[in-house]
Amino acid sequence: MEPVDEEKKVEEEVKGGELLFCGTTAWDAMGRRRTTLEENLVSPTRLRPLMGVDIRFVASGCVSCHCVALDVEGRCYTWGRNEKGQLGHGDKVQRDRPTIVSELSKYKVVRAGAGRSHSVVVTEDGLSLAFGWNKHGQLGSGSVKNEVELSPVRCLVSEVKTAVCGGDFTVWLTSIEGSSILTAGLPQYGQLGHGSNNEYNTKDSSVKLAYEAQPRPRAIASLSEKTIVKVACGTNHTVAVDKNGHVYTWGFGGYGRLGHREQKDEWTPRCVDVFTRHNVLPPDAVVSAGSANSACTAGGGQLYMWGKIKNSGDDWMYPKPLMDLSGWHLRCMDSGNMHHFVGADSSCISWGHAQSGELGYGPNGQKSSAIPKKVDILEGMHVISVACGFAHSLVVVDRTNIADQLEQLEVHDGKAANEVVEVPDSGPAVAEKTPKKSSVKKSQNSKKRKNVESSSEDEEDSEYDTDDSDEMLNGQAEHGRGAKSSGKGRGKNTGKSASGRKSNGRGRGRPPSQTKSSQSAEGKGSGRRGRPKKS
C-alpha cells in the first residue's frame, strides 16, 4: 500500500501534477470475475474530470477497489467501488468518475489511505477523518455501533502527520512524543502490534472464532520510546521505520513477508535484523507493502524486497536486494495485490503479476513481468506519486515540458454517477453483493463452500471469498494464532477469512479452485496449490 513519509516530496507534492490511471475500471467486478478488454485501460490514461487538476497525492490499497486523490488545494476526490460507503459521499453509489467529497470541503486534506472497504484522510491541521466499513473499528471513531459510515467521521487521534490502511485496520503517525504510532481495527494476526489477536469463541459451545474489534486508536506500547517516521501496510501486516533508520514489521507472517526468516505471526513490532548496524535506512528511504511482500530502500538507495515476490519459485524469507533496480534513485513506490510501481529518476517502472493492464505496458505489451520494466509511454516523465490497488495503478506526473506527451495519451470519461445503480441496502450484507456463479450454485457446492451468505458476519470477505488467489496471501488460511507455522504452509486451509469465519474449507492447503475472481486477480493457474516451499 501507499508508503508514507512525511519528510519527502514536499516541494514536489505542493506542485502537483497530472493523474494517470491504468488497470480495470470494472469496479464491481474486480476480484469477482475476469474483466473484459473493454473494461481495462492497459496504458496510462488521463481521467477527464481530473485533466488540468494539480494532484499532489494518490492512495489505494492492495485489496482496495477504490481510489483517493488529493489536489494542491486540499480537495479530496474518490471513485470506485462504494458498497460500504468507502467513497464518503453519503451513499453507496459506485462512482466511475473522480468525485469531490463535499463533506471534506471545509478541510485542507494532505494525506489519505485506502483499505479494503474504508478510507482515512488527514488534514493540514492534524485531524483525521474516516468513512466506509467499520465492522472491526478500522475507522478509529471509538465505536462500532455503526457498521458502515457513509460520510466522514472524526478519528480519535490528534496531531496526525499521516495515516495508512491495511485491509481492515488503520495506522496513524502523530507528532506526539511517546505515541508516534497508533492503530485500530481488526487484530486477527497481530497487525495492530498490541501483543494480542483478541480472539474469542462466539459462544461457549461453539468452536467458531471471532476477533474483538478495536475501534479506539491505541499507541503501540513497545514503540513508545521510538519515533516512527514512515509506515506502510499490507493486507494483514505492517512495516514501520523509526528516525534512526531501523525497520520493524508485525502481523501476518506467511511467505516471509515480515522478513524474519520464518513464517510465524508477530503480535508486536519486531526489528528486521538486516537493517541494523551499517545498513540502516536513510532519511529519504521509500517503504512499501503489498498483499504478501514488503519493500524498502536502504543504503545507497538499493531496493530490498521480501515475502512472496513471484508466483513461482521460492519466497524470500528475509530482505534481499533487487539487483534489477541497482543504481536507480527511487523517489516513490507502491505495491498492489501482486504488482509494483516505482517512480525513479525520469522513468516509471512497474512489474509483477497482472491481468487487467495495471502495469501499463500497453495493448501490445506483456500483461505481467517478473522483472522491473519501464513503462515506455511514460519515459522522460518525472513521477510525483504512485499508488497501487487490487487491479489498478495511479501515477501522478509533473506536467513540466511534457504537454506533447500528455496530448498523446488516451482520455477516459467513465460513467456519470446517475448512470450507475445504487446497491440496495436491505438488511444483512448480501444485498450489497454482486451476484456470482458461486452463490447461484450454492446448493451444489454447500459441502465445498461453508461460506453461506446469510449473516452479516459472512459479508466481510464475501466480495473476496475466492480472491485468495494467494491462497494464504492475506492470511486467509488457518494461520493466525501466533503459533509457529512451518514452511509447510500452515497445513489445513480451514478457510478462515480475515474475520475468523469459515470461508472456503476445501481440505488441506488447497485454495479455492480457480474461480472467476482468482483468475481475474492472478490469471490462469495462479497461486501455487498446496504448501508453499520452505525457504
C-alpha positions in Angstrom: 0.0 0.0 0.0 0.9 3.6 -0.3 4.2 4.1 1.6 4.2 7.1 3.9 7.0 9.5 4.6 6.2 12.9 5.9 9.7 14.2 5.2 9.9 13.5 1.5 8.5 15.0 -1.7 7.4 18.3 0.0 8.2 20.5 -2.9 7.0 18.0 -5.5 3.7 17.4 -3.7 2.9 21.1 -3.3 3.5 21.5 -7.0 1.1 18.7 -8.1 0.7 17.1 -11.5 -1.5 15.1 -13.9 -3.0 11.9 -12.7 -2.8 8.9 -15.0 -4.7 5.6 -14.4 -4.2 2.1 -15.7 -5.9 -1.2 -14.9 -9.6 -2.2 -14.7 -12.4 0.2 -14.5 -15.0 -2.5 -13.7 -15.1 -1.7 -10.0 -18.0 -4.0 -9.2 -16.2 -6.9 -11.0 -12.8 -6.5 -9.6 -11.7 -9.7 -7.7 -15.0 -11.4 -8.6 -14.9 -12.2 -12.3 -12.5 -11.8 -15.2 -12.8 -8.4 -16.6 -13.1 -7.8 -20.4 -10.7 -5.9 -22.6 -13.2 -3.0 -22.9 -13.2 -2.6 -19.2 -9.4 -2.5 -18.9 -7.2 0.5 -19.5 -3.9 -1.1 -20.4 -1.9 2.1 -21.0 -1.6 5.0 -18.6 -4.7 7.1 -19.3 -5.9 10.6 -18.4 -9.2 10.9 -16.5 -11.3 13.6 -17.9 -12.6 15.0 -14.6 -9.0 15.5 -13.4 -7.4 16.8 -16.6 -5.6 20.0 -15.6 -6.2 19.5 -11.9 -3.0 19.6 -9.9 -3.0 16.3 -8.0 -0.4 16.1 -5.2 -1.1 12.7 -3.7 -2.9 9.4 -4.6 -3.8 6.4 -2.4 -5.3 3.0 -2.9 -4.6 -0.3 -1.3 -3.5 -3.9 -2.2 -7.1 -5.1 -1.6 -8.8 -1.8 -2.4 -11.3 -1.5 -5.3 -11.4 2.3 -4.9 -9.1 5.3 -5.2 -8.4 8.5 -3.4 -6.7 11.6 -4.9 -5.8 14.9 -3.3 -5.2 18.1 -5.1 -2.9 21.0 -4.1 -5.9 23.0 -2.8 -6.6 20.2 -0.3 -9.7 18.8 -2.1 -10.3 15.1 -1.8 -11.6 13.1 -4.8 -12.8 9.5 -4.5 -14.1 7.0 -7.0 -14.6 3.2 -7.5 -16.5 0.6 -5.6 -18.7 2.0 -2.9 -20.7 -0.9 -1.3 -19.6 0.1 2.2 -19.7 3.9 1.7 -15.9 3.9 1.3 -16.1 6.9 -1.0 -17.5 9.2 1.7 -20.4 10.7 -0.4 -23.2 9.7 2.0 -24.5 6.9 -0.2 -23.5 3.5 -1.6 -23.5 4.5 -5.3 -20.4 3.5 -7.3 -18.5 6.3 -8.9 -16.7 5.8 -12.2 -15.5 9.4 -12.2 -13.4 11.1 -9.6 -15.8 13.0 -7.4 -15.1 15.6 -4.7 -16.0 14.5 -1.2 -18.2 17.5 -0.4 -18.2 16.9 3.4 -14.4 17.4 3.5 -14.6 20.8 1.7 -14.0 22.7 4.9 -10.7 20.9 5.4 -7.4 21.0 3.6 -6.7 17.3 3.1 -3.0 16.5 2.8 -2.8 12.7 3.2 -5.0 9.7 2.6 -5.1 5.9 2.9 -7.4 3.3 1.5 -8.3 -0.2 2.9 -10.5 -3.0 1.6 -13.7 -1.0 2.2 -12.7 2.1 4.1 -10.8 5.3 3.6 -8.9 7.6 6.0 -7.8 11.2 5.4 -5.5 13.6 7.3 -5.9 17.4 7.3 -3.3 20.1 7.3 -4.1 20.9 10.9 -3.5 17.3 12.2 -7.1 16.0 12.3 -8.0 12.6 10.8 -11.4 11.6 9.4 -12.6 8.3 8.0 -15.5 6.7 6.2 -16.7 3.3 5.0 -16.8 0.0 6.6 -16.3 0.0 10.4 -17.1 -3.6 11.5 -13.7 -4.0 13.1 -13.4 -0.4 14.3 -11.0 0.4 11.5 -12.3 4.0 11.3 -10.9 4.7 14.7 -14.0 6.5 15.8 -14.1 4.8 19.2 -17.3 2.8 18.4 -18.5 0.0 16.1 -22.2 0.9 16.8 -22.5 1.9 13.1 -21.1 -0.9 10.9 -21.0 1.5 8.0 -20.2 5.2 8.0 -21.3 6.7 4.7 -19.9 10.2 5.5 -16.6 11.2 7.1 -16.4 10.8 10.9 -13.6 12.0 13.2 -10.9 9.6 14.3 -9.9 9.7 17.9 -6.4 10.9 17.2 -4.7 14.3 17.2 -1.6 15.9 15.8 -1.7 13.4 13.0 1.0 13.6 10.4 -0.2 10.7 8.2 -2.4 7.6 8.0 -2.3 4.4 6.1 -4.7 1.5 5.8 -4.3 -2.3 5.8 -7.1 -4.5 4.6 -9.3 -3.9 7.7 -7.2 -1.8 10.0 -5.6 1.7 10.1 -2.3 3.1 11.3 -1.7 6.7 12.2 1.6 8.5 12.8 1.5 11.5 15.1 3.9 14.1 16.4 3.0 13.3 20.0 6.1 12.1 21.9 5.6 8.6 23.3 2.7 7.7 20.9 4.1 8.4 17.5 2.2 5.4 16.1 -1.4 4.3 16.8 -3.5 1.5 15.4 -7.2 0.4 15.3 -9.3 -2.2 13.5 -9.0 -5.9 13.0 -6.4 -7.6 15.4 -6.6 -11.1 13.9 -3.0 -11.6 13.0 -1.4 -9.2 15.5 -1.3 -6.5 12.8 -2.2 -3.8 15.4 1.0 -4.5 17.3 -0.5 -4.7 20.7 0.6 -8.2 21.6 -2.8 -10.0 21.1 -5.1 -11.1 18.4 -8.1 -10.6 20.7 -9.6 -14.0 19.7 -12.6 -15.4 21.4 -15.3 -18.1 20.9 -18.5 -16.7 19.6 -20.4 -18.9 22.0 -19.4 -21.1 24.9 -20.4 -24.2 23.0 -19.1 -23.0 19.7 -15.7 -23.6 18.1 -16.3 -20.6 15.8 -13.8 -17.9 16.5 -14.1 -14.2 16.2 -11.8 -11.3 16.8 -12.7 -8.4 19.1 -13.0 -5.1 17.2 -10.5 -2.4 18.3 -12.3 0.9 17.5 -10.2 3.2 19.6 -6.8 4.1 18.2 -4.2 3.0 20.6 -0.4 3.7 20.8 1.8 0.7 20.3 3.5 0.4 23.7 6.6 -1.4 22.6 7.4 1.6 20.2 6.7 4.3 22.8 10.4 5.2 23.1 10.9 5.2 19.3 9.8 8.0 16.8 8.2 6.3 13.9 8.6 8.4 10.7 7.4 6.0 7.9 4.9 3.3 7.7 3.3 1.0 5.1 0.6 -1.6 5.4 -0.1 -4.9 3.6 -3.5 -6.6 3.9 -2.6 -8.0 7.3 0.9 -6.8 8.1 2.7 -3.6 8.9 6.2 -2.2 8.1 7.5 0.8 10.0 10.7 2.8 10.2 12.0 4.8 13.1 14.0 8.0 12.9 17.2 6.0 13.3 16.5 4.0 10.2 15.6 0.8 11.9 12.8 -1.3 10.3 10.0 -3.1 12.3 7.4 -5.5 11.0 4.5 -7.2 12.6 1.2 -9.0 11.7 0.7 -12.0 9.4 3.9 -13.8 8.7 3.0 -16.1 5.7 5.5 -16.3 2.9 8.2 -14.5 4.9 6.6 -11.1 4.4 7.9 -9.9 7.8 11.5 -10.6 6.9 12.4 -12.6 10.0 13.5 -15.8 8.2 10.3 -17.6 9.5 6.6 -17.6 8.8 5.2 -17.1 12.2 2.9 -14.2 13.0 4.3 -11.4 15.1 1.9 -9.7 17.5 4.3 -6.9 18.5 6.8 -5.0 16.3 10.0 -6.9 15.7 13.1 -5.3 14.4 14.3 -6.7 11.0 18.0 -7.6 11.6 19.1 -6.9 8.0 18.6 -3.2 8.6 20.8 -2.6 11.6 24.4 -1.5 12.2 25.8 -0.3 8.8 22.6 -0.8 6.7 20.1 1.5 8.4 17.6 3.3 6.2 18.5 6.9 5.1 16.0 9.7 5.8 14.7 9.7 2.2 14.1 5.9 2.2 11.0 4.6 0.5 8.8 1.9 2.2 6.1 -0.2 0.6 4.0 -3.2 1.5 2.0 -5.5 -0.8 -0.5 -8.2 -0.2 2.2 -10.7 0.7 5.5 -8.9 0.4 7.4 -5.9 1.7 10.0 -3.5 0.3 12.2 -0.6 1.3 15.3 1.3 0.1 18.4 1.1 2.3 22.0 2.3 2.0 22.8 3.8 -1.4 19.2 3.7 -2.4 19.3 0.0 -3.0 15.8 -1.6 -3.1 15.3 -4.6 -0.8 12.3 -6.9 -1.0 11.0 -9.9 1.0 8.0 -12.2 1.1 6.1 -13.6 -1.9 7.9 -11.9 -4.8 6.7 -14.0 -7.7 4.0 -16.5 -8.4 6.6 -19.3 -8.8 9.9 -20.0 -7.2 10.9 -19.7 -3.6 9.7 -16.9 -1.3 12.2 -14.5 0.1 12.2 -15.1 3.8 14.4 -12.1 4.6 15.2 -8.9 2.8 17.3 -9.3 -0.3 18.5 -6.6 -2.8 16.6 -6.4 -6.0 19.6 -6.0 -8.3 17.5 -5.1 -11.3 17.0 -1.6 -9.8 20.6 -1.1 -8.6 21.7 2.4 -9.5 18.2 3.9 -9.8 17.2 6.7 -7.5 13.7 5.6 -6.3 11.5 8.5 -5.1 8.3 6.7 -4.6 6.9 3.2 -4.7 3.7 1.3 -4.0 2.6 -2.3 -4.1 -0.8 -3.7 -5.1 -2.2 -7.2 -4.9 0.8 -8.7 -6.7 2.2 -5.8 -8.7 4.5 -2.8 -8.0 5.0 0.7 -9.4 8.1 2.8 -8.9 8.9 6.4 -9.7 12.7 6.7 -10.3 14.8 9.4 -12.0 12.8 10.4 -15.1 11.2 7.0 -15.5 8.2 5.0 -14.3 8.9 1.3 -13.7 6.4 -1.5 -13.0 6.5 -5.3 -12.6 4.6 -8.2 -11.1 1.6 -10.4 -11.8 -1.2 -8.6 -13.5 -4.3 -9.4 -15.6 -6.1 -6.1 -16.1 -3.4 -3.9 -17.6 -2.4 -2.5 -14.3 1.3 -2.5 -15.3 0.6 0.0 -18.1 2.6 -1.7 -20.8 0.0 -1.0 -23.5 -2.1 -3.1 -25.8 0.9 -4.7 -27.5 2.9 -5.2 -24.3 3.0 -8.1 -22.0 0.4 -8.4 -19.2 2.9 -9.4 -16.5 6.6 -9.1 -15.9 8.7 -11.0 -13.4 11.4 -8.3 -13.6 11.1 -4.5 -13.3 10.4 -2.9 -16.7 10.0 0.7 -17.8 6.5 1.9 -18.7 7.7 3.2 -22.1 4.9 5.7 -22.7 5.9 7.5 -19.5 9.6 7.6 -20.3 11.1 11.0 -19.6 8.3 12.0 -17.2 9.0 12.9 -13.5 6.8 10.9 -11.3 5.5 12.7 -8.2 3.3 10.0 -6.5 2.2 6.4 -7.2 -0.5 4.2 -5.8 -1.4 0.6 -6.5 -4.8 -1.0 -5.9 -6.2 -4.5 -6.2 -6.1 -4.4 -10.1 -5.3 -0.8 -10.9 -2.5 1.7 -10.6 -2.4 5.5 -10.3 0.6 7.6 -11.3 1.0 11.4 -10.9 3.5 13.0 -13.3 4.9 16.6 -13.4 3.4 18.4 -16.4 6.6 20.5 -16.9 7.8 20.1 -20.5 5.6 17.1 -21.3 2.5 18.7 -22.8 3.0 17.0 -26.1 3.4 13.6 -24.5 0.3 14.1 -22.4 -1.7 15.0 -25.5 -0.9 11.6 -27.0 -2.4 9.7 -24.0 -5.9 8.3 -24.2 -8.6 10.0 -22.1 -11.2 8.1 -20.1 -14.6 9.6 -19.4 -16.3 7.0 -17.2 -20.0 6.8 -16.5 -21.7 9.6 -14.6 -22.9 8.7 -11.1 -26.5 8.8 -12.2 -25.8 6.0 -14.7 -24.7 3.7 -12.0 -27.3 1.8 -10.0 -27.1 2.2 -6.2 -26.7 -1.1 -4.4 -29.8 -1.6 -2.2 -29.1 -1.9 1.5 -31.8 -4.3 2.6 -30.5 -5.6 5.9 -27.9 -8.2 6.0 -24.9 -7.9 3.9 -25.6 -10.0 1.0 -27.9 -7.4 -0.5 -24.8 -5.4 -1.3 -23.1 -8.1 -3.2 -22.8 -8.5 -6.9 -24.4 -11.9 -7.8 -21.9 -14.5 -8.8 -22.0 -18.0 -10.0 -20.7 -19.5 -6.8 -23.7 -18.2 -4.9 -26.1 -19.4 -7.6 -24.6 -22.9 -7.3 -24.7 -22.7 -3.5 -26.8 -25.9 -3.1 -24.4 -27.9 -5.3 -21.4 -26.6 -3.5 -22.6 -26.4 0.0 -20.2 -29.1 1.2 -17.3 -27.5 -0.5 -18.2 -23.9 0.5 -19.1 -23.3 4.0 -19.4 -19.6 3.2 -23.2 -19.4 3.2 -24.1 -15.8 2.6 -26.8 -15.3 5.1 -25.4 -13.4 8.0 -23.8 -10.0 8.1 -20.7 -11.7 9.6 -20.3 -13.6 6.4 -20.3 -10.4 4.4 -16.9 -9.2 5.3 -14.9 -11.2 2.8 -17.8 -12.3 0.6 -16.5 -10.0 -2.0 -13.1 -11.6 -1.8 -14.1 -15.1 -0.8 -12.3 -16.5 -3.8 -9.7 -14.0 -4.3 -7.2 -15.6 -2.1 -5.6 -16.2 -5.5 -3.0 -16.0 -2.8 -4.3 -19.0 -1.0 -2.7 -17.6 2.1 -1.6 -14.2 0.7 -3.7 -12.2 3.1 -3.7 -14.7 6.0 -6.9 -16.3 5.0 -5.9 -19.8 5.8 -5.7 -21.3 9.2 -2.7 -19.3 10.3 -3.3 -16.6 12.9 -2.8 -17.8 16.4 0.9 -16.8 16.6 1.9 -20.4 16.7 4.9 -21.1 14.7 4.0 -22.1 11.2 6.3 -24.5 9.5 7.5 -23.8 6.0 4.9 -26.4 5.0 2.3 -23.7 4.8 0.1 -23.7 7.8 -1.3 -27.1 6.9 -5.1 -27.1 6.8 -6.7 -24.4 4.9 -9.5 -24.2 7.4 -10.6 -21.4 5.2 -10.9 -18.8 8.0 -11.1 -15.5 6.2 -9.8 -12.3 7.6 -12.6 -12.1 10.2 -12.0 -15.5 11.6 -15.0 -17.1 10.0 -15.1 -20.2 7.9 -15.0 -19.3 4.3 -13.9 -21.9 1.8 -12.9 -25.1 3.7 -11.5 -27.1 0.8 -9.2 -29.6 2.5 -5.5 -29.4 3.1 -3.7 -26.5 1.8 -5.8 -26.1 -1.4 -7.0 -22.7 -2.4 -10.5 -22.4 -3.8 -10.4 -23.8 -7.4 -9.6 -21.2 -10.0 -12.9 -19.3 -10.0 -13.6 -16.2 -11.9 -12.3 -14.0 -9.1 -9.0 -15.7 -8.6 -8.4 -15.8 -12.3 -9.1 -12.1 -12.6 -6.7 -11.4 -9.7 -4.0 -13.7 -10.6 -4.7 -15.1 -14.1 -4.9 -18.7 -15.2 -3.3 -21.2 -12.9 -2.3 -18.6 -10.5 -1.0 -19.2 -7.0 0.7 -22.4 -6.0 -1.5 -25.1 -4.8 -0.8 -27.0 -1.7 2.0 -25.8 0.5 4.5 -23.0 0.0 8.0 -24.3 -0.3 10.4 -24.0 2.6 13.0 -21.3 2.0 
